[in-house]
Amino acid sequence: MDTSYTVRSLQPDTSYMFLVRAQNSHGLSLPSPVTSAIRTRGTTWNVVVVVVVVVVVVVVVVVVVMVVVVVVVMVVVVVVVVVVAVIVVYVAHWSSG
């Protein structure tokens, strides 16, 4: 004989009180005494929120690092171009005279 029942669709972090009535071929029983408040647990949403926050932080850090790398590469390229231009002008100037 099954004497358990699973209540579904309860809200997380919410208190509930229950009473029980039984029904069989003889009819419906009187209700049981009301239980003391039973609080449901939090959902996995807390974990999901933490995971989402961590992912967002990681993505932001990666994007910032990528931007910094691009800026550094651009500065290096500009410096190299300027140095090469100075060398070309210097060589052209000294080889013409």
Residue pairs with C-beta under 8 A, 6 or more apart in sequence:
7 16
7 18
10 16
10 40
11 40
12 40
12 41
12 42
12 43
12 45
13 39
13 40
13 41
13 42
14 39
14 40
15 37
15 38
15 39
15 40
16 37
16 38
16 39
16 40
17 34
17 35
17 36
17 37
17 38
18 34
18 35
18 38
19 31
19 32
19 33
19 34
19 35
20 31
20 32
21 28
21 29
21 30
21 31
21 32
22 28
22 29
23 29
